[in-house]
Each structure stands twice: as C-alpha cells, then as structure tokens.
Amino acid sequence: MISRAPLPPPPPPQEPGPWPDHAARLAERAGTMVELSRRGLSLGRLVALWLTGALAVIGWAAVGTAIQSFEGSGLGLMTGVVALGLAAVLLIPAAVGVGFWLSRGRVIRERLDAWARSVPEPVTDIRLGAHRRSVMWLLPSVLMCLVGVWVTGRALAEAASAGAVGRESVTLGEMAYALGLGGTLLATGLLGLVPSVRHQCWSERLMRSVPVRGRGGAHR
C-alpha cells in the first residue's frame, strides 16, 4: 500500500533539455506534476501517518502504565522500568517516522514548485487539483482533530473537578495517558489536514488564470 518507488525527479535544465519540442515539454511537465500531486496525497502516505500515530498512542499508554507502577512502589517499580523502556522504544521511532514523513512531503512540494516554474505557460491539467484525494485526507483528519480536542478537554476537566472536590478520581498515570492520547490524535489530524488544505490553495492559485468555458474560473 505504501509506495517504495522513487519520486519523479526535478525538472532538467531548460537548455538544452531532453524534449523534441515545446509541446512535449509541456506534456511531461503536466504528467510529472500530476504524479507528484498523486504521491503527495496518496492513501499510502495517509496510512503511514496513522500507523505512526497509533505507535505513539501505544507509547503513551506505556508511559501511563510506568507512572502508575512507580506510584505503587514495591514490585511495581520493576514493571515501571520495563514500561518506561517500552515507551521509549515506541515513542522515539514514532518521532523519527514523523520526521521522515514530513521530509518526504517537503521534497514533493519543492519538486511541484520547481516543475511549475520550469515553463512560463500556466498549468491546465485539472487533475493537479486532486480534489478526491484532498477530501480523502481532509475528512478523517478533521474528525481526528475533534476527537483529540475532546479527549484532551475531558481529561483536563476531570482533573480540575477532582482537585476542586479534594478527591483522587484521576491518577497521574491516567492523566499522562489521556493527554498523550489527545495530543497525538490532534497532532496526527493536523498533519493530515494541513497538506490537504495547502495543496488545494496552491493548485487554485496555480490554475486561477486558466479560463474554463462557461465558468470563468479554473475549476468548480
């Protein structure tokens, strides 16, 4: 599901160039930009982001378990050490994975910009907008953001109410896990939301000057 094929390369120098004529150059630019757009908003990249988020969620569960074990002392101390080690094993790769994910997205954006600037003529291929793929990224990302905000808000509210009445209904371990879960869901949702919105805004600006018969706009 996650493509391992290399990305289309940046545009070659304008002169001399490998194209037999200007039309061939425009055709290659259009095809390459559509492919880069497809790869940037692919289902594989979205699933990779979700898997990384799931890894972080499990890591935060291990953090919560470790804190609860340390609070219990005794034999729980060893359990806490093991859980803390497991948390590091999960959270560190998740952070590294997000870094690689962001780096690949940045490369895709840079190559899209380079191809767009390689020819002065406007881009006319409507597929560059990738509207269906943008929606595929947008809707679950918005839902994930909302769930993350709700989980975080509920955890903070329960902690505040417990402190107000002087009872310990929420342990420190439970609070750490709830905040980690809510923060991870919110961050994962934002990481999926931003590329979708940014690509739509970018493609709209790029194609704004392209006339469409009977509509007066680039598309829609």
QUIHU-V915046 format. One line per field, one symbol per residue. ss: DSSP state (~ for helix, > for strand, _ for the rest). psi: psi as a letter, one per 30 degrees, with the letter a starting at -180 (. if undefined). A space follows every 50 residues. Layout:
ss->???
psi->???
This chain:
ss->_____________________~~~~~~~~~~~~~~~~~~~__~~~~~~~~ ~~~~~~~~~~~~~~~~~~~~~~___~~~~~~~~~~~~~~~~~~~~~~~~~ ~~~~~~~~~~~~~~~~~________~~~~_~~~~~~~~~~~~~~~~~~~~ ~~~~~~~~~~~~~~~______~~~~~~~~~~~~~~~~~~~~~~~~~~~~~ ~~~~~~~_____________
psi->ejkfkllkllklkekekgkfleeeeeeeeeeeeeeeeeeehleeeeeeee eeeeeeeeeeeeeeeeeeeeefabffeeeeeeeeeeeeeeeeeeeeeeee eeeeeeeeeeeeeeeeffkfklkfjffffheeeeeeeeefeeeeeeeeee eeeeeeeeeeeeeegglifjleeeeeeeeeeeeeeeeeeefeeeeeeeee eeeeeegegjkkkfeglel.
